[in-house]
Amino acid sequence: MKQAVLMTKARTALASAKVLLRLGDTAGATNRAYYAMFDAALGALLWAGAAGNPPKTHAGLITGFGQKLVQPGHLAPSLGRSLNRVEDLRLTADYLEEALPQDVAAGAVSAAEAFVDAISQLLAKSMPQG
């Protein structure tokens, strides 16, 4: 999938997360926030040269994000931590019976928005060398 398609998916998931949050669906909002980040992270990995070997798991995506984007200094470490944190929240929202508080879901949506914005800025740059 191309970066532009992934970023469109990311922005759509982020918009959905905001709507779900307003409706009080904290689990749905958290899920969509994570998948906004997931699609944006995948787009960033393609930017970093992972097109020939895209990650096949969530853990692989998160590991690759750290190795190819955070460690070389393309993106701030806080973005990697944010991706990890929102994925953990998504697992809670999707698989555990406990409801996420509104403020926790709102934090996930805010984190996703900052993440998607940062990836958008990264993708506007030229491809890394090497």
N, C-alpha and C positions, 0 to 999 in steps of 0.2 A: 504494500500500500504506500502511496506517495505521502510525503510530509503534509502537503496542502489538504489532502483528504483526511488525514489523521487530525490535523488541527481543526478542521471543520467539525469532525466528530467530537473533539474535545470541547469546543465552544458550545455545541448543542447539548452535550452532557452537563456542562456547567450551567447553562440556562435552565435545563430541567431540574438540576439540583436546587436552584434558587426558587423555582416555582414550588417544588415539593416541600422545601423548608417553610415557605409562607403558608402552605396548607397544613403544616404540623406533622408531615410525614418525615420524621427524623431518620428513619432507617432508609427510606428511598432517597432522601437528600444526600445522605452519607454515601450510599452506593454510587449515585450519579457523580458525586464530587470525586470519588476515587477513580471512576472510569474516565473522567475528564483528565485527571492527572496521568492515568495509564496511557491514554491515546497521545497526550502531549509528550510524555516520556518516550514513547515509541518513535514519535516523529523526531525527537532530539537524538535518539540513538541512530536513526537513519542518517541524520545530518552528520553525526560523528563517524559514519562509515560502517555501520552494522547492517547494511542492506543485504549483504550476502549471508548473514548468519543472525537473523532476528531471534530474540529470546522466545522460548516456547512456554515459559511459566511466569507467574507473577514474581516469584523469587528471582528468576533469571533476569527479568526486566529490572528489578530493583538493584540487583548486583551489577548488571551491565551499566545502569545509570550511574552508579557510584564510580565504577572503574573507568568509563569512557567520557563522563561529563563532569563529575565532581573532582575526582583525583587530578585530572589534568588542568583543572582551574577554569573550565568553561562556565561552570555554574557553582553557586555558593553551596557549601555543605548543608546549610539550613534547608535547602530544597530537597536534598536526599533524605534528611531526617523527617521532613514534612511528608514526603511520599510514603515512608515507612509508617509513620503515625496514622495517616489517613487509611492506609491499607489495613492496619490493625483495627481501626474503628469500623471499616467496612466489613471485616470478618465478624465482628461483634454484631453489627446491624443485620447482617445476612443470616447468621447461623445460630446466634444465641437468642433466647427468649426475652432477655432484658431489653427494655426500650432505652434508646440513647436520649439523654436530656437535650432540650432545644439548644442550649448554649454550646454543647459539645458538637452537635450537628452543624450549628452556625459556624463554629471554628473550622470544621472540615471544609465547608463551602468557601470560607474566606481563604483558607490555605490553598484550595484548588484554584481559586481565582488568581492568587499571587503566582502560583506555579505555572498556570497556563500563560499568564502575562510574561513571565520570565522566559519561558520556552519560545514564545512568539518573538521576543527580542533576540534571542539566540539565533533563531532560524533566519532572521533578517540579515545576519552576518554571513560572510563568505565561509565556505567549507574549510574545516581545519586541514592543515597539511600534515601528512605523515601517518 
